[in-house]
Amino acid sequence: MKPLVWSGPFQISELLAQCMNDAQPWPPAWRGVYLVSRSVWSSSPNSKCYPLYVGSNTGKSQRFCTRIGDLIADLHGFYDGGTGHHSGGQKLWEWCRDNKVHPGALYLSWGTCEDFCARCVEVTLVEQWVPLLNRNLPPACRDQKHYVAG
């Protein structure tokens, strides 16, 4: 499997401030995995960037960018009464409140690859960066492929 090509990290407040800038990289529709970290990193993420949450979308759904939007909304506390869309965003909101960190100060990045099983990549990164705020380890994909981060 080819290595991931990472975009970012982008400080979330700056990513949102640049949302109308056509030069700002934007998440793809599918075939991606995303990382929320406490610290900036270069080249590729590792445990020193204080990884907080890893996610993706399943199958061939065109909801990867939308999933990140759900994460950002819930990360900023825009959920109530069981109406949230992203448990990871809600867990990050709680972490930010407990640690007195503004959600916009966190970093978001996403990785893509031509030969890609998002579920395998997500499982590998969650295992690699334990402990994360992820509530559950995502199930392995049906093909039982396993991505090796490189």
ChimeraX attribute file (.defattr): number of C-alpha atoms within 10 A of each C-alpha:
attribute: neighborCount
match mode: 1-to-1
recipient: residues
	/A:1	14
	/A:2	13
	/A:3	15
	/A:4	20
	/A:5	14
	/A:6	19
	/A:7	17
	/A:8	21
	/A:9	22
	/A:10	22
	/A:11	21
	/A:12	19
	/A:13	15
	/A:14	13
	/A:15	19
	/A:16	14
	/A:17	11
	/A:18	13
	/A:19	12
	/A:20	9
	/A:21	10
	/A:22	8
	/A:23	8
	/A:24	14
	/A:25	13
	/A:26	14
	/A:27	21
	/A:28	15
	/A:29	15
	/A:30	20
	/A:31	26
	/A:32	27
	/A:33	27
	/A:34	24
	/A:35	23
	/A:36	26
	/A:37	26
	/A:38	18
	/A:39	17
	/A:40	18
	/A:41	18
	/A:42	10
	/A:43	10
	/A:44	15
	/A:45	18
	/A:46	14
	/A:47	12
	/A:48	12
	/A:49	16
	/A:50	17
	/A:51	25
	/A:52	24
	/A:53	24
	/A:54	24
	/A:55	25
	/A:56	26
	/A:57	22
	/A:58	16
	/A:59	13
	/A:60	12
	/A:61	10
	/A:62	14
	/A:63	17
	/A:64	23
	/A:65	20
	/A:66	15
	/A:67	20
	/A:68	22
	/A:69	16
	/A:70	20
	/A:71	24
	/A:72	23
	/A:73	18
	/A:74	23
	/A:75	25
	/A:76	17
	/A:77	16
	/A:78	16
	/A:79	16
	/A:80	8
	/A:81	5
	/A:82	6
	/A:83	9
	/A:84	17
	/A:85	16
	/A:86	19
	/A:87	16
	/A:88	23
	/A:89	28
	/A:90	22
	/A:91	18
	/A:92	25
	/A:93	23
	/A:94	15
	/A:95	17
	/A:96	18
	/A:97	12
	/A:98	9
	/A:99	9
	/A:100	9
	/A:101	13
	/A:102	15
	/A:103	21
	/A:104	18
	/A:105	16
	/A:106	21
	/A:107	24
	/A:108	26
	/A:109	23
	/A:110	26
	/A:111	21
	/A:112	22
	/A:113	17
	/A:114	12
	/A:115	12
	/A:116	17
	/A:117	25
	/A:118	26
	/A:119	26
	/A:120	23
	/A:121	27
	/A:122	25
	/A:123	20
	/A:124	19
	/A:125	22
	/A:126	23
	/A:127	13
	/A:128	14
	/A:129	16
	/A:130	13
	/A:131	12
	/A:132	19
	/A:133	17
	/A:134	18
	/A:135	10
	/A:136	9
	/A:137	12
	/A:138	16
	/A:139	11
	/A:140	17
	/A:141	16
	/A:142	8
	/A:143	8
	/A:144	11
	/A:145	13
	/A:146	16
	/A:147	21
	/A:148	13
	/A:149	12
	/A:150	8
